[in-house]
């Protein structure tokens, strides 16, 4: 992977080891964080947002069967853990709209846990 600034031209490198050519990749996954070559973390945001949205739907489906303590445990294990993991690295690089989307879904989840209205 080659990291290039936004206003610079991308450099084309051909790296060969013996007869094998190493291909450039657009994104890699390192310790659970998807890093793309522009360092804007959009693929990682998409992955986290999709996971949190699915887990929120599961929490909504069982909200009437669980106690508040159990719902809080489910929230921490399924939703908060994804939002909090390596957040210092990627959260400052996403756009404000994406950050707002995460805030909205987190607020929905907490309203489900505590049984409050909007």
JOJO-V76242 format. One line per field, one symbol per residue. phi: phi as a letter, one per 20 degrees, with the letter a starting at -180 (. if undefined). psi: psi as a letter, one per 30 degrees, with the letter a starting at -180 (. if undefined). burial: I if it has 9 or more other C-alpha atoms within 8 Angstrom, else O. A space follows every 10 residues. Layout:
phi=???
psi=???
burial=???
//
This chain:
phi=.decffedff eedddccmde deefdebcdc lndeddfeld lfffggffff ffffffffff fdfeedffff ffffgffedf fffeflffed ffeeffffff ffffffffff fffemdef
psi=kkkkleglkk kjkjkkjbfk kkkklellkj hfkjklffhf geeeeeeeee eeeeeeeeee egffflleee eeeeeeeeee eeefjgefef ffflleeeee eeeeeeeeee eeefhll.
burial=OOOIOOOOOO OOOOOOOOOO OOOOOOIIOO OOOIIIIIOO IOIIIOOIIO IIIOIIOOIO OOIOOOOOOO IIOIIIOIII IIIOOOOOOI OOIIOOOIIO OIOOIIOOII IIIOOOOO
//
